[in-house]
C-alpha cells in the first residue's frame, strides 16, 4: 500500500480534517441523549419550563455545530477521495499508454476499461466511506459505551454479550464476500468486452444479419454478471438483517430490564430513554463498521486489479538507451540477421534470419503471402516490438539505443488497419503536425490524393469524422491516413498495405507524389499488388518469415520463382477481369443497339 501514499500527500489536509470534523458529529450525538434525559428527569419531572428551554437551546446549538462539522467532514472526505482517485486514474492511464503491444495483449480492452472506471470508482467509494466512518463509528462506539457504563453498569453488560456475536458474524461474512466480489469484477470485464466488440463491429454484424446471435451472446454474458452480482450481494443482504435483529433484541432486553429497574425505583425514566439511545448508537456504529468492511472487501478486489496494471513490467522501454538525444536524420534502415517471436519462451518464430539494407531515399517493396510476416517486420523499425535475435539499425544505430520519442518521431507509419478519431478531418490530419499551416496541411492531403474529395464536402476540412471514420469510405480513410503520415515529414515512411482500397490510377498518382515530394525519405511499402512495388529500388519477397527473394522487379523475374508465380497469377487475374469487363461492355452495346433499332422500327410503323 506504500505506493498509494503519494496520492494522499497532496491532499493530506483533507484526509486529516475530514475525520476530525466528523468527530464533532460524534460529540454531539453523545451529548444529545444525556441532555434529553436531563430535560425528562429535571425539567419535565419538576415542571421547570426555564430549565427545559435552557437545555433545549443548548441542544439546538449542539445540533448546529454537528451540522457544520458533518457538512465540513463530508466535503473534505469527498474532496480527498475524488482527488485521490483522479490522480490514480491518471497514472494508471499513463501506465497503459506506456504498454507495448505485448503488454496490451495481456489484458483485454474491456478489462482495462473496467479497471480504469469501475474498479477505481470502488476505491473512491471506500476512501470516502472510510474517511467519514473511520473516526465516527469507533468514536460513537467508545463514547456510547462509556456513557452507558456511567449511567448504569449492570444494564450495559447486555451490550458486551452482543458485541462478540456481531463481530464473529461480520468476520464470517467478510471472508465469504472477498472472493465473490473478485469474480463479479471479472464478469464486468466480460460484459465490457462484449459491448465493445458489438459497438465497434456493428456494421459487420448487420451485414451478416447476426443481430440475434449477438443479442443472445450479450444476454448470456449479462445473465452471468447478474447471477454473480446477486451471489456477491447476498452477503450484503445478510448483513442488514443480522445487524437489525441484534439491535432489536438488544433494545428489547434493555427496555425489559430497564423498565423493571424503573418500577423498582433504581433508574430514572430519562436515563432509560438516554440509555436506549446509546445502545442504538453502539449497534449503529457496529453496523457502520460492518458496511465499511464490506465495501473494503469489494474495494480490495479492485485495488488488486489496479495494482496488476501498475505492477506490470513494461517490456519495451528506452531507460537503457545510450543515445536518447539522437534523432533520425537520414533514414537508412538495416536488418542484421533478425529473428522474432511473439513469445520468447516459445520456439515459434514469425521472422527468421532477416537481413537487408535500405539506403536513405530508397523505396523498398515487400510482398508475400498472408501470414508471411510482412507487417511484423516493419513494426520492428519503430520498436512496436523488439527483436528476439539480431539487430535493427536506423542511421547505423540500433533502434534500442534511441529514445522511443525521437525514434518514432522520425518514422511515419500507416498501419494495415486505418484508424481515424472523432473530430474534424483537420484535427485528424494535425496528428502529423499540430502546428502545420493550412497550406502545408492541404499540400500533404493533395499528395495523398485526398484534397479533392475533402474539399467536395460542404464543410471541407472542418467535416466531422464519425467514430473510427464511419462516414468516409475505405479508400478515403486510407488516403487521409497517408496524408496524416506525410504531414509528419518523416525520414522513414512505412505503408502497410495502405493503398489496397484505392484504384490503380489513384495509387499511381500517390506513388508519383512519393517519388517527387519524398525523394529524400526512405519508403517501405507492403503491398499485395505487384504494380504497387514493381518500380521500387529493392523488393523483398517473404514466405513463412524468411526472405526468399531480393532485388529489383527485373532481377526477381529472372531469379525468384515465387515472385514469377505471383506476377503470373496477377496478370491472369487482370486479363480475366479485363475480358469480363469487355464482355459486359459488348453486351451493353448490343443491348443499346437493339433498343435503338426497336425504337426506329416503332417510329416507322407510326409514320
N, C-alpha and C positions, 0 to 999 in steps of 0.2 A: 504493500500500500504506500510505500515511500514515494513512488513516482507521482502519486496524486497530491502530494504536499505542495508542489509548485502551483497547483491550481487553487489552493487555499490561500497561499501567502498574499496575493494582491488584494484579496477581499477579507483579510483576517479580521478587520474591524467589524464587518457584518457577521462573520462567523462567531465572534465573541459577544457582540452586542445583542444579537437576536435571542440567544438563550437567556442572557441576563434580563432583558426586558420581559421575557416570558415569566421570569421569577416574580415580577410584580403581580401578575395574574395569580400565581400560586399563593403569594402572601395574602392577597385579597380574599381568595377562596377559603383560606384557612381562618381568616378573621371573621368573615361574614356569618358563619354558623354560630360562633361564640357571641357575636353582637346580637344575633336574633334570639339566642337563649336568654341573654340579659334582658331584652325587651319583654320576653314572656315571663321570666322569673321575677323581675323587679317592676317594670313599667306596667304590665298588664295585671300582675298579681296585686300590686299596691295601688293600681289605678292612678299612676303618676304620669299624666299626659306630657308634662315638660320633659321627663326622662325618656319617654317614648320618642318625642320629637327630636330631642338632642341626639339620642343614639341613632335615630333614623337618618339624621343629617350626616352623621359620621359614616353610616353605611353607604349613603349616596356618594360622598367624597371618595370612599374606598372603591366604589364601583367605577367612578370616573377615572381614577388612577389605573385601575385594572384595564379599562378600555384603552387608555393611552398606551399602556405597556403592551397590551395584546396586539394593537394595530402596529406599533413600532416593531415588536418582535416578529410579527408576520411579515412585515415589509423587509426587514433585514434578512430573514430566513429565505424569503422568495428571491431577493437580490443575490444572496450568496449562492444559492443552488442554481439559479439561472446563469449567472456569470461563470460559475464553476463548469457547468456542462457545456456552455458555449465555447469556452476555451478548450475543453476536452474534445469536443466535436471538431473544432478547427484543427487540432493536432492529429486526430485520427484521420481526418480527410487528407491532411498533408502527408501522412504516412502512406495512405493508399496511393496518393499521387506519385510517391517515390517507388512504388512497387514495379518490379519488372514484369514482363508478360508471364513469366513462370510463377511469380508470386500471386498475380491476379488469378491464374488458373487454379490456385489452391482454394480460393473462396469462390462461391457462386456470386453472381451480381446481386441476386435477391438477398443473400446473406449479408453482403456488405451494406446494402440499403437498410436492412433491419438493424444492423449494429450501429449505424450512424444515426438512426432515428429512434426506433422503439427501445433499443437497449439503453441508449444514453438517456432517453426520457425516464426509464425506470430508475436509473441512478439519480436523476434530478429529483424524482418523487421521494426517493429515500432520504436524500440530503435535506430536502425541505421539511419532511416529516420529522426527521431526527433532530433538526435544529429547533423545531417547535416543541418536541416532546422530551428531548434528552435531559432538560432541566425541569420541565413542567411535571412530567409524570413521576420521576423519582422524588422531586420536591413535594408534590402533593401527597405521595405515598408516605414519606417520612413525616411531613408536617401533620397530616391527618392522624397517623399512628400516635405521634406524641400527644396531640390534643385529646385523642380517645383515651389514652392511658392516664392523662392528667385528670380527665373528667370522671372516669370510672374504670379502674384497672381490672376489676373482675369481669365486667362486660366486654372489655377489649380483648380478653383471652380468646373469645369466639373467633375473631379475625385471624389469630395466629394458627388456628386449626385449618382455616380455609386456604390461606396463602400457599402452604406447601402443596396442597392438592392442585391448585391452579397452576403453580409453577411446573409441576410434573406434566400436567395436561399440555401446557404451552410447549415445553421441550419436545414432547412426543409429536405434536402437530408440526413443529418446525422440521424435525428430522424427516417427516413424510413429505413436506412441501418442497424442499430444495430440488430433489431430482425431478419432480413433476413440473416445476417451473422451467427447468433446463430443457426438458422435452418440448414444452409449449413454445419456447422461443425458437427452437429448430423448426417446428411446424409453421411458425410465422415466416421463417426463411423460405420454406417450400411454397407457401401461398404467394409470397412476393415474386418468386421465380416464375410461377405460372402466369401471374398478372403481367409481368414484364414481357414475357415471351408472346403472350396473346396481343398486347397492345402494340409491340414492336412489329409483329408479323401479321397484323390484321388483314393486310391486302392479300397475302398468300393464303390465309385461312379462308377468306371469302372466295378467292379464285378457285380453290379446291373444294368449296362447299363443305367445310369442316367445322362449321359453327356448332353443330350438335355435339360433335366429338369433343371440342374444346370446352363446351358448356358442361359436359359430363366430367371431363378431367378437372375442371375448376370445382365442380360440385363435390367430387371425391376429396380433393385437397382441402376444401373449405370444411367439409364434414369431419375430416381427420383433425383439423385445427379445433373445431368446435368440441369434439369429444375429449381431446386432450386438455382444452381450456376448462371444460366442465370438471374434468378429473382433478385438475390443479385447484380450481376454485372450491371444490368440495372441502378442502382444508380450511379455506377462509369461512365457508358456510358453517362448518362445525365449530369454529372458534366462538362465534357470537352466541349461539345457544348455550354453550358450556359456560361462558362468562356470565350471561344473563341468569342462568339457573343458579350459579354460585352467588350472584348478587341478591337475587330474590330470597334464596334460602337463608343467607346470612342476615339480610334485613328482617326477615320474619322471626329468626331466632333472637335478634337484638330487641325487636319490639316486644316479643313474648316475655323475655327475661326482664327487660327494662320496665314493661308495664307492671310486672309483679313487684319490682322494686319501688315503683311509684305508689302502688297500692299499700306496700309495707311502710311507706314514708321514708325510704332510703335514697330516693332520687327525685329531683325536681322535673316537672313536665318539660320545661325549656331545655334542660340538659339532655333529655331523651331525644328531643327534636334535633338538637345540635349533634348528638352522638350518632343518630341515624344518618344525618348528612355526611358526617366524617366517614362512616362505614361505606356509604355510596362513593365518596371521593377515593377511598382506598381501592375499592374494586374497579372504579373507573380508571384509576391510574394504572392498575394491572392490565386492564383492557387496552389502554393506550400502548403500553409496553408490548403487549402481545401483537398488536397491529404493526408496530414498528419492526418487531422481529419477523413478522410475516412478510412485510414489504422488503425487509433486508434479505430474506430468503430468495425472493424473486430478483431483487437488485443484484445480489451477489452472483447469481447465474449470468446476469447481464455484464457485470464487472469482469467476469471470467472471459466472456466472449469479446469484450472490447480489448481486454489485455492481450488476447491472442493476436489481434491486429498490431498492437503496439510492440509486442514481443517478436513479431515476425522479422526474421533477419532478411533484409533486402540483399539478394544475391548479386545485384548488379549496381555498384556504386563507383564513384570516382575518388574515394577517400585516399587511395594509394597511388593516384595518378601523379607522375613526376613532372608533367608539363601542363599544369592546369591553366596557365595563361596563354598557352599556344592556341592559335586559331587556324582553321583550314584556309590556306592561302592559294594553293594551286589546283588541288582537286585530283591528284593522282591516287589511284586505288590499286592495291596489290594483295592478293591472297597467296599465302605461303603454306602449302600442304595443310589446308584447313579441313578438319573433320568436325562434325557437330551432331549431337544427340540431345533431345529434349530432357532426357533423364541421364545424368552422369553415371548413376549406378547401373544402368542397363547397357547392354552391348549393342542395342539398336542404334544405328547411325543414319541420320537423314541426309547428311553430306559426308563424302569420304574423299580425302586427299585432293582437295580443290586447289589448283594453282593457276593464276593468270595475273596479268597486269594491265591496267588501263592508264594511259598517259593523259595529262591534262588536256581537255578539249576533245578527246576522242569519244566516239559513240560505240558503246558495247551492246550488242544484242544478245539476248538469252532466250533460247527456245527449247522446248522439250514437252514430254507428255505430262498430263495432270499427275501430280504427286511425285514429280522428279526432283523437287527441292528448289525450284526457281525462287519462290517467294522467300523461303528460309535463307537462301544465300544472300539476297540483298538486304535482309533485315539484320545481318551481322555487321553491315557497314556503319549504321548509326548506333550500334550497340543496343538494339532492341532485345537481342540475346547475345551472350558471349560464346565464343568458340569453345569447343571441348578440347580440341588439339589444334596446333598451328597458330598462325598469326594473320590478322587483317591489318594492313597498313594504309594509312591515308597521309599523303605527302611524306612517305617514308617513315612515319611514326606509328607505332602500334596504337590502335584506337583506344586501348585501355589506359594509355598514358595521357589522353586528353581529358579535360573536364567534360561531362556529359552535355553541359550547356553549349560550350564552344563547338564541340563535335557536331551536335545536332543543328546548330545554327548554320553550319557550313554544308549541310545535307538537306536538300529538298526531296520530299518523298510523297508520291501519290500512291496510296495503298490500293490493293486489289478491291477492297470494299470501300467505296467512296462515301464519305460522311460529311454532311453539312449540318450546321447547327441552327437553332431557332434564332431569328433575327433577319436583317436585310441581306441582300446579296452583297452590298458593300461591306457590311460587318463581317461576313464570311471571308471575303477576299482579303480584308485587312489582317486576318490571321497571319498572312505572309509578311506584312509590314504595316503596322497600325498607324504609322506616320506618313505613309506614302501620299504624295499629291494625287489629286483625282486624275490628272492626265497620265501619270505613271501607272495608276491602277487600271485605267482603260486600255493602255498600251499592252499590259500583261494579259488582259482579257481578250484583246484583239489577237495577240499571238496564239492564244489557246482557242481561237475561233469562237469565242463566247460573246464578244461585244455586240454582234449582230442580233442575236436573239434576246439579249438583256435589254438593249435599247428599244426593242419591239414591245416590251412590257409597258403598260401605261405608266407605271412608276419608275421604270428603268432600274437603276442600281439601288433604289430605295424599296424595291419589291420585297415583301416579306417572304422568307423561306419557311415552309411548313416543317414540322418536326422530322428530322432526318432527310429533308429535301423532298418531301412527299408531293410537292406541287410543281416539280420540274421532272423532265424525262431522264432516263438513264444516261443518254448521250450528253444532255445539258449538264447534268450533275458531274459527269467526268470532266467536261471542259472547264467548269467552274473550279473543280479541284486542281486541275492543271494550272489554271490562272493563279490560284492561291499559292501554289508552289513556285511559280515563276516570279511572283511579286517578292518572294523571299530573296531572290537573286543568289541562289546557292552556287557553290563551287562544284558540287556534285548533285545531279538531278537523277532520281530513280523513279521510273514509271513502271509500276507493276500491273501489266495488262490493263493499262488505263485508257486505251482508246478502242476497246472491244465493242463499245456500244455506239460508236460513230461510224459513218460511212467511209468508204475508202478515199473519196475525194477530200473530205474534211480532214481525215488522218494525214493525207499527203500534204495538205496546207499547214497542218501543225508541225509536221516534220521539216518542212521548208523554213518555217519560222525558227525552229530549233537550230537549223543549220546556219542561219544568218544572224539571229539575235543572241544565240547562246554558243557562239563558236569557241569561247574560252571555258565553257562549262563542260565537265565530264558528264556524259549522258549514258545511263544504264537502262536499257529498255527491255522489259519482259513482254513477250508477245506470243500469240498463238498463230498469227498470220505471218508467213514468210515475207510478204510485201512490207510488213512493218519494220523489218530489221535487215532486209537484203542490202541496203546501202550503208550499213554500219561498218566502222573500221575493223571491227572484230566481232565474230559471232561465236557464242558458246552453245554447244548442243549438250543438254543434260539428259541423263537417263539413270533412274534409280540412284540419284545422289552423286553420280560421277560425271565428269566431263568426258564425253566420247568423241567430241569433235570440236576443233577450234580453228578459226581462220576467217577469211572473207567469204562472201557468198560464192564467188567463183572457185575458190580453193575447196570449200566444203562440197560443192557439186562434183568435184573430182575425187575427193578423198574420203568423204563420210557417207556411208551407205544409209544411215538413219536419216540424215538430212535430205538425201536424194529422195527417199521414200516419202518424207513429209511434203517435199516440193511436188512430187508426182501426184500424190493424193489431193493436194490443194488445187493443183492445175486441173485435174479431172473434175473435181467438185465445181470449180469455177466454170469449166466448159459445159458441164451438165446444167448448171444454173443459167448460163447464157443461152443454151439450147432451149431450155424450158421457157425462158423469157421471150425468145424469138418465136417459139411456137404459139405462145399466148398472144403475141403481137400479131402474128399471121391470122390467127383465129378471129381476133378482134377486127382486123382489117377486112377479112372476108365477110364477117357479120355486118360491118358497116356498109360494105359494097352491096350486099344482098338487100339490106334495108333501103339503100338509095335506089336500087333497081325497082324494088317493090313500089316505092313512092312514085317513081317516074311512070310506071305502068298504070298506077291508080289515077294519076293526073291525066294520062292519055284517055283512059276509059271515061273520065268525067267530061273530057272535051268532046 
